[in-house]
Amino acid sequence: MVKTLEDTKRQAIAMKLADLKALQKLIVENDEKLASSINDGEIRDRLRSMLEDDRKNLGIIETTIVQYGNPGEASSTVQKLVEKTQGMMSGNELNTYEKVAQHELLKHSQVMSGLIIHKAGQVVGADVQAAIAPLNAVNFENRAHQEQLKGVLEILGTRELTGMEPDQSVWGRVQDAVAALTGVFGGPASHAKEDINITEIITMDHRKTDTLFMEIANSNDPQKLQEYFGQLFKDLTAHAEAEEEIVYPAVRSYYPDTQELYDEQSEMKRMLAEIKALSPSAPEFKQKIDQLKNMVQHHVREEENDMFPKLRQNFSEQQMQELSDQFKKAKARIQQKMAS
């Protein structure tokens, strides 16, 4: 397919997501270093709590990148920032107050990056918004962490300048600020989880596919149709190949109709290749899309209504989580191969 302007926008978002992941890894490293170097028990406990959140949020970002379906590399600017910050946080150039201040700035950068990705998704397409929705929780927690770090900075800065303790109402102000943020971001946004099991991750793929079919149905712009179908092609191909590698072999002994799922996806791939060869302006383009949609929706119903119960009946929650992790890794590898 010919690269379009919208493809370029999607790649720009992919790079921003890669930047987000690189900086989140740095934030986790910083949490670990700061928590091990600060003697104040209460501050150390708060940093350890942030570390738990940040590890979880790294997993959410990685899941979002796989759901987005367009792998990207972190920008050279962010890569250099990571290297420079790692050096400062490991060395003696900065005191504890200055290291926490650098950490708070990174949190601010993450919040802004997450918000920009969200706004860009609103412009580019509903399927992008669906894929990046889990970032709302990451944005909330990073913003809440900013407020807590400001409290840490007040305490450390006062001690450094005066050798005395600050007004202890600082933590009360911090908690009030975090409570106010809940009203801005919404309660559910703060409760996303990293440990998405296999039925949940497959369902997320299915709903994103529904959104892409809707976008195609609602557009007559050849460039937009090419963009949406290009994303649909990538998403369905990576999803199908990851299922065939990870999920179907695992469930086959419990679900006698697994071969039918393989066969349906083989036909789906044939139809995708057929549509890919058409011009979006061709009269039969949307007709073929409708045929593909009917096939995919039948396949989805079979998985969600018949295969999912077999998974739930025969696999523990931990096994379902392990399948999800394997599925995401396989899908990410397939996406990278398709991109190259």
C-alpha positions in Angstrom: 0.0 0.0 0.0 1.1 3.6 -0.7 2.1 5.5 2.5 -0.4 8.3 3.2 -0.3 11.4 5.2 -2.3 9.7 7.9 0.1 6.8 8.0 2.8 9.4 8.8 0.7 10.7 11.7 0.3 7.2 13.0 4.0 6.7 12.9 4.6 9.9 14.8 2.2 8.7 17.5 4.2 5.3 17.5 7.4 7.2 18.2 5.8 9.2 21.0 4.6 5.9 22.5 8.1 4.5 22.3 9.4 7.7 24.0 6.8 7.2 26.7 8.0 3.6 27.3 11.7 4.6 27.4 11.0 7.4 29.9 8.8 5.1 32.0 11.7 2.6 32.3 13.9 5.5 33.4 11.3 6.5 36.0 11.3 3.0 37.4 15.1 3.1 37.7 14.9 6.4 39.4 12.3 5.2 41.9 14.6 2.3 42.8 17.7 4.5 43.3 15.9 7.1 45.3 14.0 4.6 47.5 17.3 2.9 48.4 19.2 6.1 49.1 16.7 8.1 51.3 16.8 7.4 55.0 13.5 9.1 55.9 11.0 6.2 56.4 7.9 8.0 55.3 9.4 9.4 52.1 11.0 6.0 51.4 7.6 4.3 51.7 6.0 6.8 49.4 8.7 6.2 46.8 8.3 2.5 47.1 4.5 2.9 46.5 5.3 5.0 43.4 7.7 2.3 42.3 4.9 -0.3 42.4 2.6 2.0 40.4 5.4 2.8 37.9 6.2 -0.9 37.3 2.5 -1.6 36.6 2.3 1.5 34.4 5.2 0.3 32.3 3.3 -2.9 31.6 0.2 -0.8 30.7 2.3 1.2 28.2 3.7 -1.9 26.7 0.2 -3.4 26.3 -1.0 -0.1 24.7 1.8 -0.2 22.2 0.9 -3.7 21.1 -2.8 -2.7 20.9 -1.9 0.4 18.8 -0.3 -2.0 16.3 2.3 0.4 14.9 5.8 -0.3 16.4 8.1 2.7 16.7 11.5 3.6 18.1 12.2 6.1 20.7 13.5 9.4 19.4 17.2 10.2 19.5 16.4 13.2 21.8 14.8 10.9 24.4 17.5 8.3 24.1 20.1 11.0 24.9 18.0 12.3 27.8 17.8 8.8 29.3 21.6 8.4 29.1 22.2 11.8 30.6 19.7 11.4 33.4 21.0 7.9 34.3 24.4 9.4 34.7 23.2 12.3 36.9 21.0 10.0 39.1 23.9 7.5 39.6 26.6 10.0 40.3 27.4 12.6 43.0 26.8 15.7 40.8 23.4 16.2 42.3 22.3 16.1 45.9 19.1 14.2 47.0 16.9 17.3 46.6 18.2 17.9 43.1 17.7 14.3 42.1 14.1 14.3 43.3 13.6 17.6 41.4 14.8 15.9 38.2 12.5 13.0 38.9 9.5 15.3 39.3 10.4 16.9 35.9 10.3 13.5 34.3 6.9 12.8 35.7 5.7 16.1 34.3 7.1 15.2 30.9 5.3 11.9 31.0 2.0 13.6 31.9 2.4 16.0 28.9 3.4 13.2 26.5 0.4 11.1 27.6 -2.0 14.0 27.1 -0.5 14.9 23.7 -0.9 11.3 22.5 -4.5 11.4 23.7 -5.2 14.6 21.8 -3.5 13.2 18.7 -5.6 10.1 18.9 -8.8 12.2 18.8 -7.6 13.8 15.6 -6.3 10.7 13.8 -9.1 8.1 14.4 -11.5 6.4 16.8 -9.5 3.2 16.5 -6.4 5.0 17.9 -8.5 6.4 20.8 -9.6 2.8 21.6 -6.0 1.5 21.6 -4.6 4.2 23.8 -7.5 4.4 26.3 -5.4 2.5 29.0 -3.0 5.5 29.1 -5.7 7.5 31.0 -4.7 5.6 34.1 -1.0 6.1 33.6 -1.6 9.9 33.1 -3.6 10.0 36.3 -1.0 8.2 38.4 1.9 10.2 37.0 0.0 13.5 37.8 -0.7 12.2 41.3 2.9 11.3 41.7 3.9 14.8 40.7 1.9 16.2 43.7 3.6 13.7 46.1 7.0 14.6 44.8 6.3 18.3 45.3 5.6 17.4 49.0 8.9 15.4 49.1 10.8 18.4 47.6 9.3 20.8 50.2 10.5 18.6 53.0 14.0 18.0 51.6 14.4 21.6 50.6 13.5 22.9 54.0 15.8 20.5 55.7 18.6 21.5 53.4 18.2 25.2 53.9 17.4 25.3 57.6 18.2 21.9 59.1 14.7 21.9 60.5 11.4 20.2 59.7 8.8 21.9 57.5 5.2 22.4 58.4 3.9 18.8 58.5 0.6 19.8 56.9 2.5 19.4 53.6 1.2 15.8 53.3 -2.3 16.9 53.9 -2.0 19.4 51.0 -0.6 16.7 48.9 -3.5 14.4 49.6 -6.0 17.2 48.9 -4.3 17.8 45.5 -4.5 14.1 44.6 -8.1 13.9 45.6 -8.8 16.9 43.4 -7.1 15.1 40.5 -9.5 12.2 40.9 -12.3 14.6 40.1 -10.5 15.9 37.0 -9.5 12.5 35.5 -12.4 10.4 36.8 -12.2 7.6 39.4 -12.1 4.6 37.0 -9.1 6.1 35.2 -7.0 5.5 38.3 -7.8 1.8 38.5 -6.6 0.3 35.2 -4.6 -3.0 35.7 -1.6 -4.4 34.0 -2.5 -8.0 34.5 -5.0 -8.4 31.6 -5.8 -12.0 31.0 -6.0 -13.7 27.6 -9.8 -13.3 27.1 -9.6 -9.6 28.0 -6.7 -8.9 25.6 -8.4 -10.7 22.7 -11.6 -8.8 23.4 -9.8 -5.5 23.3 -8.5 -6.6 19.8 -12.1 -7.5 18.7 -13.5 -4.1 19.8 -10.7 -2.2 18.0 -11.5 -4.2 14.9 -15.2 -3.2 15.2 -14.1 0.4 15.4 -12.0 0.1 12.2 -14.9 -1.4 10.3 -17.1 1.4 11.5 -14.6 4.0 10.3 -14.4 2.4 6.9 -18.2 2.3 6.6 -18.5 6.0 7.5 -15.9 7.3 5.1 -15.9 7.8 1.3 -12.5 9.5 1.2 -10.1 7.2 -0.7 -7.1 8.3 1.4 -8.9 7.7 4.7 -10.2 4.3 3.5 -6.7 3.3 2.6 -5.5 4.4 6.0 -8.2 2.6 7.9 -7.9 -0.6 5.8 -4.1 -0.5 6.2 -4.5 -0.5 10.0 -7.2 -3.2 9.8 -4.9 -5.4 7.6 -2.0 -5.1 10.1 -4.2 -5.6 13.2 -6.1 -8.7 11.9 -2.9 -10.3 10.5 -0.9 -9.9 13.8 -3.9 -10.9 15.9 -4.6 -14.0 13.8 -0.9 -15.2 13.7 -0.5 -14.6 17.4 -3.7 -16.6 18.2 -2.5 -19.5 15.9 0.9 -19.5 17.6 -0.2 -19.2 21.3 -3.9 -19.5 21.9 -5.3 -22.2 19.6 -2.6 -24.8 20.4 -3.3 -24.2 24.2 -7.1 -24.6 23.9 -7.2 -27.3 21.2 -7.5 -30.3 23.6 -10.5 -28.6 25.4 -12.2 -27.1 22.3 -13.0 -29.6 19.5 -13.9 -26.8 17.0 -10.4 -25.2 17.1 -9.6 -26.4 13.5 -12.6 -24.4 12.3 -11.0 -21.3 13.9 -7.8 -22.0 12.0 -9.8 -22.4 8.7 -11.7 -19.2 9.2 -8.6 -17.2 9.8 -7.0 -18.7 6.7 -10.0 -17.5 4.6 -9.8 -14.1 6.4 -6.2 -13.7 5.3 -7.1 -14.6 1.8 -9.8 -12.0 1.7 -7.4 -9.4 3.3 -4.9 -10.0 0.5 -7.7 -9.7 -2.1 -8.9 -6.4 -0.7 -5.3 -5.1 -0.3 -4.9 -5.4 -4.1 -8.0 -3.2 -4.8 -8.1 0.6 -5.0 -10.2 2.1 -2.3 -12.1 3.9 -5.1 -13.0 0.6 -6.8 -16.8 -0.1 -6.7 -16.2 -3.6 -5.1 -14.0 -2.3 -2.3 -16.7 -1.7 0.3 -18.6 -4.8 -0.9 -15.5 -6.9 -0.1 -15.1 -5.1 3.2 -18.7 -6.0 4.1 -18.0 -9.7 3.3 -14.8 -9.5 5.4 -16.7 -7.8 8.3 -19.4 -10.6 8.3 -16.8 -13.3 8.4 -14.8 -11.6 11.2 -17.9 -11.0 13.3 -18.9 -14.6 13.0 -15.4 -15.7 14.0 -15.5 -13.2 16.9 -18.8 -14.6 18.2 -17.5 -18.1 18.0 -14.4 -17.2 20.0 -16.2 -15.1 22.7 -19.3 -17.4 23.1 -17.7 -20.8 22.7 -13.9 -20.7 23.0 -13.7 -18.2 25.9 -15.8 -20.5 28.2 -13.4 -23.4 27.5 -10.5 -21.2 28.5 -12.2 -20.1 31.7 -13.2 -23.6 32.6 -9.8 -25.2 32.0 -7.2 -22.6 32.8 -6.4 -20.9 36.1 -6.3 -17.1 36.3 -2.5 -17.3 36.5 -2.4 -19.5 33.3 -4.8 -17.1 31.6 -2.4 -14.3 32.5 0.6 -16.3 31.2 -1.2 -16.9 27.9 -1.9 -13.1 27.7 1.8 -12.3 28.2 2.8 -14.9 25.6 0.2 -13.6 23.1 1.3 -9.9 23.6 5.0 -10.9 23.0 4.1 -12.9 19.9 2.0 -10.1 18.6 4.7 -7.5 19.2 7.3 -9.7 17.4 4.9 -10.2 14.4 4.2 -6.4 14.3 7.9 -5.7 14.2 8.4 -8.2 11.4 5.6 -6.6 9.4 6.9 -3.1 9.9 10.4 -4.1 8.7 
